[in-house]
């Protein structure tokens, strides 16, 4: 309401306290509130001021509310002023009917609900503004009608001048048609040509006026003739705009590409009465388009070859990495591990030869035991022997046991079906590395207390899921944005891609779910679920029921 004048609200009541209460209720609307303690005072304000809404009590001395409403409605200026009765006494249906008969727009009982009163006043104030706007628009419309009448008069005078110019423009149009580089044509309602510009005859060498009707088809390439005619017939029947590309034979016997376009001219009822169109030479651009398409196809082929090569190299790199892990694990176990065992034997022999060094030799012996255990753990982490000897599930169980001992994170494994089959060695290694990397991220970043691992064979794919109850991930990481994910997630994603699989990372609220689905060609009938649960752990919860 700041862009327009404040509306005037007249409040009429013989009790000043009520007027004050109405003022408090309506004050936040930003209206101009006028108070009157009698009917006579209200009439004086109505005669001097443009009032949008009148709030009045029914019971007043001298002139009651009903009488005042009749006086307001009798005055021509106030016949459309909104009147709202507020009464604590006259509350019967007869009283309400009497109020409405005297022109009231609403009848409110006491006690007044402030929100209701503000809402009703706001509505009628808005109607008052709209009425004023309508009056202004009516005045503007009358002025515009007068202006338009004068304008039409001037246009009638200009029309005579335009008719004189039309003949000259037609002559100019004929000159343009004859000199235009494109072929210009017109057709009848049935689609047959009744005019074609001289450019057609210059290009084809056809005799003048010999291409009307359907004779122009003689110069269309045989491979394009049927298609272009079919497209033109469809447009004639449907009334749609026409566009087609075909080759025309030149006077030298060579064909060039042309693009024909035509639009229908309709009568007031919508029926097509004529067709007008052009036929432009696009031969050079067509050759360029074909060249670009061939180049794009060649580029796409080279990109596909390079992508396949990179994928093969990536697979070889991962295979070499796994082989190198296996070699290092074997050398740690068979080389350094055996050396430590031999050292322990020598220390034990020293203990027999020098009993006085029992304490020192015992400490050295313990140190050697711990070093052997550490080397054994490193060897198993680099390449678990169970992965080759027994299979994926046993290796995962062994790794989970070690993770729980080292980190204190409780883990649970779910396998389906119970007799989970052996997979291809490279696929088992890839899945084990994905689980290993996912749990490493849980240990390093998630601040989790528990983790759940699921390995399931569904129809023709293997689905592996690793979930924790930690702090979760950001939206950018869940979208796998390259600039937001680390080496671990990138490596898991690449391992999945090598087998045609997909990696998905989502928030579990709380925690994170890392899921990998890898195609597997041999379906296995679904059997009962078997689970390997560490002592004291619970079953794998649903995503919506963490922990």
SULJOZI-V589589 format. One record per run of one state. SS is the DSSP state (H for helix, E for strand, C for the rest). FROM is the first residue (numbers start at 1). TO is the last residue. Records with the same first field share a line. If there is no record, write none. Layout:
SS->FROM-TO, FROM-TO
This chain:
C->1-7, 13-15, 30-31, 37-38, 49-52, 58-64, 75-75, 79-81, 88-92, 102-105, 110-113, 180-182, 188-192, 197-197, 205-212, 214-214, 221-221, 239-241, 250-254, 267-271, 282-282, 354-354, 383-384, 390-391, 408-409, 417-424, 447-449, 459-460, 469-474, 479-486, 499-501, 508-511, 520-529, 534-547
E->8-12, 32-36, 53-57, 82-87, 106-109, 183-187, 193-196, 213-213, 220-220, 242-249, 255-266, 272-281, 410-416, 450-458, 461-468, 502-507, 512-519, 530-533
H->16-29, 39-48, 65-74, 76-78, 93-101, 114-179, 198-204, 215-219, 222-238, 283-353, 355-382, 385-389, 392-407, 425-446, 475-478, 487-498
